[in-house]
């Protein structure tokens, strides 16, 4: 830049000295102040218009808002309905007078006693019994024209007969179970079971303990009947248990109501098979 133009140039010209001023940056910076002033003017105008519009609207609508309409309101007096009280309860009915006492004549029911225990009592005449109640004690009162019945005899003094038991009835449950002499029973089992155990082991039965439940009927004389095995582990042990019970000693029969009766009994028979 020439020396005589330096004093007349501004800072922007000095910055863009020797540079391309046509691509836009120089032009934007050159007119920056004008654009700022134009923007401020437009903003100020918009603000003035907005404020003026608001004030104008308030001045127009404020007249109607300031006038408050007062209306007289008349409140009607509401009459409250009186509460209906429940009616008082009816008075209780008068108590019925007690019935008049009826004249009663003592009448002792007949009871069987020994002669020395009988007390001599005055027996009322038959005429007096016709128009008075009969009771276990005498009492004064009015005559009762109703039918006179003697007082019932105490039923508790009657002899109660024991119920009869059918001798052929077979019981499944009794008051006292059928029993056998234990020592004699054990000796019988020891003498009978061993040969059955040996036969089962010889036939290939595995070692172990096997129990057979045997059910049988014990008659009134203690004899055994209707013997049957309830289970069978095999190898002839079920039949063996039945044979052992059939060959056993007599039993004491079961007791029901103090009498010997026929009853069923279940007895376990145990076989212990050992290795050969």
C-alpha positions in Angstrom: 0.0 0.0 0.0 1.2 3.4 -0.8 2.4 5.6 2.0 0.0 8.4 1.3 -3.0 5.9 1.6 -2.0 4.3 4.9 -3.4 7.1 7.0 -6.7 6.9 5.1 -7.1 3.1 5.3 -8.8 1.3 8.2 -7.8 -1.8 10.1 -9.7 -4.1 7.8 -7.9 -2.9 4.7 -4.6 -3.4 6.4 -5.5 -7.0 7.4 -6.6 -7.9 3.9 -3.8 -6.1 2.1 -2.4 -8.4 -0.6 -5.2 -11.0 0.0 -8.2 -12.0 -2.1 -11.1 -9.7 -1.2 -13.7 -11.3 -3.6 -14.4 -14.6 -1.8 -16.7 -13.0 0.8 -14.9 -12.7 4.1 -13.8 -9.1 3.4 -17.3 -8.1 2.3 -18.9 -9.5 5.4 -16.5 -7.7 7.7 -16.8 -4.5 5.7 -20.6 -4.3 6.1 -20.8 -5.7 9.6 -21.7 -2.4 11.3 -24.5 -1.7 8.9 -26.0 -5.1 9.5 -25.8 -4.7 13.3 -27.6 -1.3 13.1 -30.3 -2.7 10.8 -30.9 -5.7 13.2 -31.2 -3.4 16.2 -33.6 -1.2 14.4 -35.9 -4.1 13.4 -35.8 -5.6 16.9 -36.7 -2.2 18.4 -39.6 -1.7 16.1 -41.0 -5.2 16.8 -40.7 -4.5 20.6 -42.5 -1.2 20.3 -45.3 -2.8 18.2 -45.7 -5.6 20.8 -45.8 -3.3 23.8 -48.1 -0.9 22.1 -50.5 -3.7 21.2 -50.5 -5.0 24.7 -51.3 -1.5 26.2 -54.0 -0.9 23.7 -55.7 -4.3 24.5 -55.6 -3.5 28.2 -57.1 -0.1 27.7 -60.0 -1.5 25.6 -60.8 -4.5 27.8 -60.1 -2.8 31.2 -63.3 -0.8 31.1 -65.5 -3.9 31.2 -63.3 -5.7 33.8 -63.4 -2.8 36.2 -67.2 -2.8 36.3 -68.2 -5.5 38.8 -71.8 -6.6 38.6 -73.4 -7.0 42.0 -76.5 -9.3 42.2 -78.6 -9.7 45.2 -78.8 -13.3 46.3 -81.8 -14.4 48.4 -81.2 -17.5 50.5 -84.2 -19.6 51.1 -84.5 -21.0 54.6 -84.6 -24.7 54.5 -86.7 -26.4 57.1 -85.0 -29.5 58.6 -87.3 -32.4 59.1 -87.6 -33.4 62.7 -86.1 -36.8 63.5 -88.7 -39.5 63.9 -88.2 -41.2 67.2 -88.9 -44.9 67.3 -92.1 -45.8 69.1 -91.6 -46.9 72.6 -91.5 -50.7 73.1 -94.8 -52.3 74.2 -95.1 -53.0 77.9 -94.3 -56.6 78.9 -97.3 -58.9 79.2 -98.4 -59.4 82.7 -97.1 -62.5 84.4 -99.5 -65.3 84.4 -100.5 -66.3 87.9 -99.1 -69.6 89.0 -101.5 -72.5 88.6 -103.4 -73.5 91.7 -102.0 -76.4 93.6 -103.8 -79.6 92.9 -104.6 -81.8 95.8 -102.4 -84.9 95.7 -102.6 -88.2 97.7 -99.5 -90.1 98.4 -99.4 -93.4 96.7 -96.3 -95.6 97.1 -95.4 -97.7 94.0 -95.0 -101.4 94.7 -91.4 -102.4 95.3 -90.3 -106.0 96.1 -88.6 -106.1 99.6 -88.1 -108.4 102.4 -90.9 -108.6 105.1 -88.7 -107.0 107.8 -87.8 -104.1 105.5 -91.5 -103.1 104.7 -92.8 -100.0 106.6 -96.4 -99.9 107.6 -98.0 -96.9 105.9 -101.6 -95.7 105.9 -103.3 -96.6 102.7 -105.7 -93.9 101.5 -109.3 -94.9 100.8 -110.4 -95.5 97.2 -112.9 -92.7 97.4 -110.1 -90.2 98.0 -108.1 -91.5 95.1 -111.0 -90.8 92.7 -110.8 -87.0 92.7 -107.2 -86.3 93.6 -103.8 -86.6 91.9 -101.6 -89.5 92.8 -98.0 -88.7 93.7 -95.2 -90.0 95.9 -96.2 -87.4 98.6 -99.4 -85.8 99.8 -100.2 -82.2 99.2 -103.2 -79.9 99.9 -104.9 -78.1 97.0 -108.0 -78.0 94.7 -109.7 -81.0 93.3 -108.6 -82.1 89.9 -111.4 -83.5 87.7 -108.8 -84.9 85.2 -107.8 -88.5 84.8 -105.6 -89.7 87.7 -102.6 -91.9 86.8 -100.2 -93.5 89.3 -96.6 -92.3 89.1 -94.3 -94.3 86.9 -92.2 -97.0 88.6 -88.5 -96.3 88.6 -87.1 -98.1 85.5 -83.6 -98.2 86.9 -84.6 -101.0 89.3 -85.5 -103.4 86.6 -83.2 -106.4 85.9 -81.3 -105.9 82.7 -80.7 -109.2 80.8 -77.4 -109.8 79.1 -77.6 -110.0 75.3 -77.6 -113.5 74.1 -74.7 -114.5 71.9 -75.1 -116.9 69.0 -72.9 -119.9 69.7 -72.1 -120.3 66.0 -71.2 -116.7 65.4 -67.6 -116.2 64.4 -65.9 -113.0 65.8 -63.1 -111.2 64.1 -62.5 -109.1 67.2 -63.1 -110.1 70.8 -62.5 -108.7 74.2 -59.8 -111.3 75.0 -57.8 -112.8 72.1 -57.3 -116.5 71.7 -54.0 -117.6 73.3 -51.6 -120.5 73.4 -49.0 -121.8 75.8 -45.9 -120.0 74.6 -43.3 -122.6 75.8 -45.3 -125.4 74.2 -45.7 -123.4 71.0 -42.0 -122.6 70.7 -41.0 -126.2 71.2 -43.5 -127.2 68.4 -42.1 -124.7 66.0 -38.5 -125.7 66.7 -39.3 -129.3 66.0 -41.4 -128.7 62.8 -39.8 -125.8 60.9 -36.2 -127.0 60.5 -37.0 -129.7 57.8 -39.1 -127.2 55.8 -36.2 -124.7 56.0 -33.7 -127.3 54.8 -35.9 -128.3 51.8 -36.3 -124.6 50.8 -32.5 -124.0 50.9 -31.9 -127.2 48.9 -34.3 -126.0 46.3 -32.3 -122.8 45.8 -34.0 -120.3 48.1 -31.8 -117.3 48.9 -30.6 -117.0 52.5 -32.7 -114.6 54.6 -35.7 -114.3 57.0 -39.2 -115.0 55.6 -42.4 -114.5 57.5 -45.8 -116.0 56.6 -49.0 -114.6 58.1 -51.4 -117.5 58.9 -55.1 -116.9 59.7 -57.1 -119.6 61.4 -60.3 -120.2 63.4 -60.1 -121.0 67.1 -63.2 -123.0 68.1 -64.8 -122.8 71.6 -63.0 -126.0 72.6 -59.6 -124.6 71.5 -59.3 -126.7 68.4 -58.0 -125.2 65.1 -59.9 -125.0 61.8 -60.0 -123.1 58.5 -56.2 -122.5 58.4 -55.0 -120.4 55.5 -51.8 -118.5 54.5 -52.3 -114.8 53.8 -49.0 -114.6 51.9 -46.5 -117.0 50.4 -42.8 -116.2 49.9 -42.4 -119.3 47.7 -40.5 -122.6 47.8 -43.3 -124.2 49.7 -43.1 -122.0 52.8 -46.7 -120.9 52.6 -48.0 -124.5 52.7 -45.4 -125.4 55.4 -46.7 -122.6 57.7 -50.3 -124.0 57.3 -49.1 -127.5 58.1 -47.2 -126.3 61.2 -50.3 -124.5 62.6 -52.6 -127.5 61.9 -50.3 -129.8 63.8 -49.8 -127.4 66.7 -51.2 -127.6 70.2 -54.7 -126.5 71.2 -55.4 -122.9 71.9 -57.4 -121.1 74.6 -60.5 -119.7 72.8 -61.4 -116.0 72.7 -63.6 -114.4 75.3 -66.6 -112.1 74.6 -69.0 -110.9 77.3 -67.4 -113.4 79.7 -68.1 -116.4 77.4 -65.9 -118.5 75.2 -66.6 -117.8 71.5 -65.4 -118.8 68.1 -62.9 -116.2 66.7 -60.3 -115.7 64.0 -56.7 -115.3 64.9 -53.6 -114.3 62.8 -50.2 -115.8 63.8 -46.9 -115.0 62.0 -44.6 -118.0 61.2 -41.0 -117.0 60.6 -38.5 -119.1 58.5 -34.7 -118.3 58.7 -32.9 -119.7 55.7 -29.1 -119.9 56.0 -26.4 -120.5 53.5 -25.6 -124.2 52.9 
